[in-house]
Amino acid sequence: MTKLISGDRYPIFMPQSRRSPARRKTKGRPSADEGRSWPRLDIDARDVEKALKLFFSAATVAGLLVGLGMAFSIPLDSDMANAGLYPMEIARGSFQYVLPANNPYLFTDYIIHAVVQPLSGYSPVALVLTCYALFILIVLASALLVWRLAGPFEALAAAALVANLPYTALMYAVAPLYHAGTVLYILLSLIVIFADRPPLRLPVQGRLVIVALLQLLGVLSDTLMLPLFTLPLVVYFGYRAVRKGKAAGAGEPGGHPDARPV
């Protein structure tokens, strides 16, 4: 003899005689847990957001401290010391060391070291700190870009993520001459491109000039910037111009409704 037990997720057929004594005894009577009001966890969303902001801020500081320790742990071999040798040779009037201008760091990293190194007496400590400062600027530029596109909360999360890169990536980010200046130029270009509304609003002509200058210096220094960023940027704005022209030709007032100001 079998009986269908209701209330379960799936119907189960089992002999009535094998039902547990507790089920037989409590049948028809409310259990002790029924009618009891269990306490609900009351969490304010604002408190959660504050806690997450504190966590992201602490994670960013921790990541920057780890990066600083890693920057001083990397030995300055002959390749790493090029950023210090470059301004030294320029000060001596020797341009054979830096020409031709196909050096991937000529107008990105070198241009910063050319200012700092003579002022520091070509100190290796200043060289390490300058490279580390580039990493800090990358973190800040990433956070500013995300702030511009999303908001302050997302910017804190972005800063924490960039500051806590995996070990191998962080090692290259804080070491001298590993395309850090190129990454910074790309981030600055994106920030200028999206400076189309207050409080960072710049006129279209000014933005075009700044982005073109950053792209020119970046491509002359690091040709990797051309296929990875400059050409896609040109194609994108070409597509936007064609789309806007078609919308204007179709008689749409103000162009395409989804179009952002360039």
N, C-alpha and C positions, 0 to 999 in steps of 0.2 A: 504494500500500500504506500503510495507516494503522495506528497502534498507540495504544492507550489508555495514557496516562501516569498511573500511580497515584500517590497521595500529594498531588496538588494538591487544592485546595478544590473545583474543578469539573472533571469529565472533559474533557480536551482531545484532539481527534483531530488528529494532525499526521503528515506523512510521516516514516518512520523515517530516511530518508537525510538529512533536514534537522535532525536532532537535533544539538545542539552537540557538538563534539569532547570538551569537558570532561565532559559527561554520559556519553558513550560510554566515556571512559577510566576514570572513577571508578565505573562500574557494577559492582556486586558487591564493591566495596572500601569500607570505612568512611572517611568524610571526616576531615579533620584536626580539625574542630571536634567530631566525635562523641566522647563519652567525656571531654571536657574539662569540668571543674567551674568554671563561671563564678561569680565572687564575688557574693554576695547582699547587698543593702543592709540592714544591721541597724539599724533605727530603733526606739528605745524610745518608746512612747506617752507616757510621763511627760515625756520631754524635749520632745516636740512640744507637749504641753499647757503646759509652762513657757514655751516660746518664744511660743506664742499669747497667753498671759497677759501676757507682757512687751510683745508687739506691741499688744494692746488697751490696756494701760496707757499706753504711749507715744502711741498714737493719741488717747486721751482728753485727755492733757495738751496735745498739739499742737492739737487742736480747741478747747480752752479758751483757749489763747493766741491763736489766730486770732480767736475770738470777742471777746476783750478788745481786740485791735487794731481790730476792726470797730466795737465799741461806742464807742470814742473818735473814730472817723472819721465817725460820723453827726452831721450838724449839728443843734443844738438849736433848731429853729424854734418858732414860737408854739404849735403843737400838741404838740410833744415836751416843751416846758417846763411843760405843765399840771401834771405831777406835782410840780413845785416851787412853782407858783403856788397850788395847792390848799391846802397847809398854811400858806402865807403868809397867805392870805385868812382862814383859820380863826383864826390867831393874832391877826388884826386885828379879829375879831368879825364879819366879813362872811360870812353864810351864803348870800347870794343867788348866789354863784358856784358853789356845790356842790349846791344844791337846785333842782328836785326830785331824789329819789334814784333816777333812772333812768340814772345815769352808769355805763357799763360797767366802771368801775374803782374804784367808791366803796369797797367793802369787800374788794377784792382787792389791787390795786396801791397805791391811794391810802392805805390804812390803814398800809402799810409806810413809804411816803414821809412820812406825817404824823409819824412818829416820828424818822426819820433827818434830814429836812430842817431842822427847827428846831435840832437838835443840831449840825448842820454849818454853821449860819449861812446856809442856803439856797444852798449851794455847788453849782454845775453839775457839778463833778467828782464830788461825793458823789451827785448824781442819777444820773450815768452808772454809777458803781460799784454803786449800789443795784439798778439795772436788770440789770446784769451778774450781781450776786449772785443775783437771781431765776433767771437762766438756769442758774447753777451748781446751785441747789436743784432745778431741773427735771431736770438730769442725774443728780443724786444720788438723787432720788426715783424716777426711772425704773429706775436700777440696783437700788435697794432692793426695788422691786416685783418685778422679774425674779428677784432673789435669792430672794425669798420663794416665788415660784412654780416656779422651775427650779433655781437653784443659783448658787454664786459665779462659776463660769466663764462662765455665760450672762450674769450681771450685768455682768462686765467687757466683754463684747461689746455689751451694751445701752448701757452708758455711752459706749463708743467711737462707736456709731452715732448716739446723740442729740447728743453733743458735736460731731460732724462732719456736721451738717445741710448740705444744699445751700446755696449762697450766698444765694439769695433768702429761703429759710426762716430761715437764721441771722441775716440782717439784721433780720428782724422779731422774732426771739427775743431779741436783745440790745438792741433799741431801746426807749425808754420808751413805755409805754401801747400795747402790742399784745397784750393778752389773756394775758400771761405768768402773771399771778396766777390767772387762771381755769384754765389748764392745770395749775398747781401745786395748786390746790384739788382738781381731778379726780384727780390722782395721789395726793394725800394721802388722799382718800376711799377709793380702791382699796386703799391700804396698810392703812388701818384695817379695811376690810371683810375682808381676808384675815389679820388679826391674830387668828387663831382657834387657834393652837397656839404652844408655846414656840419661841423666846425672846420673841416679840412678842405673847404671848397676852393679850387683853383680854376682859373679860366682855361678854356679848351686849348688856346694857343700856348699858354704857359706849360700845360701838362704835356703837350706834344713835344715842346722843346726839351723839357727835362727828361722825358722818356727816351727821346732820340739820342740825347747826349749820353745817357747811361748805357743805352744799347751800343752806341758807337764805341765808347771806351771799353765796354765789356767784350765786344766781339773782337776788337783789335788785340785785346789781351788774351782772352780765352775763347778760342774758336768753337769750343763745345757749346757756348751760349747761343750760337747761331742756329743750329738745328733743334736745340732743346727748348728755346724760348723765343728768340727773335722772329724766326720764320713762322711758327704757329701764331705769334701775336699779330704779324702782318696779315696772315691769312684770315684770322678772326675779324680784324677791323675791315678788311676788304669785303668779307661776307656781310658784315653789318652795313657797310656803305651801299652795297648792291641791294640788300633787303630794304633799306630805307628809301633808296631811289625807286624801287618798284612800288613801295607803298605810296610814295608821293605821286607817282604816275597813275596809280589807281584811284587817286582823288581822296585818300584817307587824310583827314585833318590831323596835322601834327605827326604824320608818319605812323609807323606801326605801333599799336597800343602797348606791346610788350617791350619796345625798344627803350633801353636806358640811354641817358645822355652820355656821349663819348667824352 
